[in-house]
Amino acid sequence: MVKLPIYMDNHATTPVDPRVVEAMLPYFTTKFGNAASRNHSFGWEAEEAVDLARNQIAAIIGGKSKEIIFTSGATESDNLAIKGVVEFYKEKGNHIVTCVTEHKAVLDSCRTLERQGKATVTYLPVDKYGMVDPEDVRKAITDKTVLISIMYANNEIGTIHPVREIGKIAKEKGVIFHCDAVQAVGKIPVNAEADGIDLLAMSGHKIYGPKGVGALWVRSKGPRVRLTPIIDGGGHERGMRSGTLNVPGIVGFGKACEIARAEMAEEAVRLSGLRNRLQAGLFERLDEIYLNGHPTERLPGNLNLSFAYVEGESLLMGINDVAVSSGSACTSATLEPSYVIRALGIDEELAHSSIRFGLGRFNTEEDVDYVTERVTKEVRRLRDMSPLYEMAREGIDLKSVHWKAE
Ligand SMILES: *Cc1c(COP(=O)(O)O)cnc(C)c1O
């Protein structure tokens, strides 16, 4: 029997892997030292654990361990990268190139800098699959551009950007390239060096590690990237991020990276298999459903679908033993359709009917089959109540209907 409720929202967060929990536990109790305590064994023990984690985290992105700056999560990493570069290089220029489907941590950092008059920002569009065109990046660069910020893989539609091409352009033009790689790290191969990335943001809780811990990888050579810190204090993390290190969190984040690195290839095959099964099952059973995002260049566990004539929110409520996410919910109290889905150019109605399935390490085939049946049943039920669906099925072209406002 399938175990309910089913969690299928692994882009929002993931459960902590039991092996990660186990690695973390001693660092709450017997090994509680402050990694910055230089004069006793408690401190040394903590520092050693942090060093190991630094190695594990650097290894998963092909970086050096001394280039890892620990933060409270990827939101802080994105803030530090963007605000830190703009402040440090303000004599050189003030222009940022980013794209419309970035995470709010990136977009809002850019907006703040704009509002403060510290930067001008170009927000590049994406194509109907959510892909940014590297040539658009090239064309947007001016002699005032100090930063490109383009994500590795999108958290809603799973689309994987042509990061290596963007990295090449950044190098050619001598512009620093920040990449929010939260959804990519541990899911698909990422090599910051080979991809031409200069700053890379990642997060513990998206890869079966704990919440509240993340990192910013900062290139040390070719070129050495400099940052003005956004938090001042004891000068931890090479002066780039002060504050006592979250040792248990860091240990867990490191362990999560070690596991992901060892199991990623196999897990990606398994998850894309499950995802494809879910996708095929729903397309077989239901008409008028549409895939959002890129059909092939997409994260293994991601499936974002629009169910025409069904409100995403109503569908979510109808399947309350399955945790998935609608495009509308997460960012605001008002039910605005997701800006990411809107950026694909699909119409308002379909944008309102989008659902994100995020498959993860602990999902099974039984989960997928249950969700397939549950969603099918609920979509049919909601459509049976929809006069629009009825009309469409009778062959009435809804776009030609003149609705009378009274
Ligand atoms: C989750 C997420 C973030 C924010 O990470 P936190 O560690 O939760 O602050 C940033 N970018 C992307 C793409 C994400 O998916």
The ligand as an ORCA input file, in Angstrom:
! r2SCAN-3c Opt
* xyz 0 1
  C      15.181     27.417     -3.045
  C      15.880     28.301     -3.993
  C      16.581     29.427     -3.558
  C      16.596     29.866     -2.113
  O      17.329     28.993     -1.331
  P      17.209     29.050      0.277
  O      18.349     28.213      0.743
  O      15.881     28.473      0.602
  O      17.327     30.472      0.683
  C      17.237     30.186     -4.492
  N      17.221     29.850     -5.793
  C      16.564     28.782     -6.258
  C      16.606     28.466     -7.700
  C      15.870     27.971     -5.373
  O      15.208     26.908     -5.841
*
